[in-house]
Amino acid sequence: MHPGRILGIVMGIVILAAIFLLPFNSGPSSLTLFGRVSPSLGDIAGIQSLPDPNLIAFTYILIVAFILLVIAGIVGLFPLGTGVLGVVALALVTVAPMILVLRTDLPGYGLGYYVAWIASIIALAGSFWHRRAKQEPKVSVSPSD
């Protein structure tokens, strides 16, 4: 197996650990991403009862980002998929509060957020490593005089 694929698998496992085991938020009630999203997954209809429409949108974005990160962790055999899905999911989480201008104070990002970013970028780099090793050198034969 190529080292790029091995790196993708390891980074997929790291992404899964980051969303299920490491705190995604900082602050006194630091939760993992799974801990933050799981109540919403259990009560999708209850999301509509949130007081702020921007908070509703942010909750849906967190759910989508969580699903993308789980898929990114599972497809670790394909480092490009792991890297792209991880970067897209974390870009959603990063940009959403700025676009939605949430009126509630959200806690800062925790260790899981940064570990998932780093693992996604490393998996993306591993995909280029994998691609470079697959290319075979071109050999040209010229007729001799």
Number of C-alpha atoms within 10 A of each C-alpha: 5 10 13 25 20 18 24 31 22 19 29 31 18 21 31 21 17 25 25 18 16 22 22 26 20 17 13 7 9 18 20 23 24 22 15 19 19 13 12 16 15 9 10 13 9 12 17 14 10 11 9 13 14 18 19 16 17 20 21 17 17 22 22 16 23 23 16 20 28 23 18 31 32 17 19 24 19 23 32 25 22 32 31 18 23 30 24 15 25 22 13 16 20 13 10 18 17 9 10 13 11 16 10 9 6 11 13 11 16 18 17 25 23 15 19 28 20 18 25 32 20 19 33 26 17 24 23 14 17 21 11 11 11 10 8 7 6 6 6 6 6 6 5 4 3
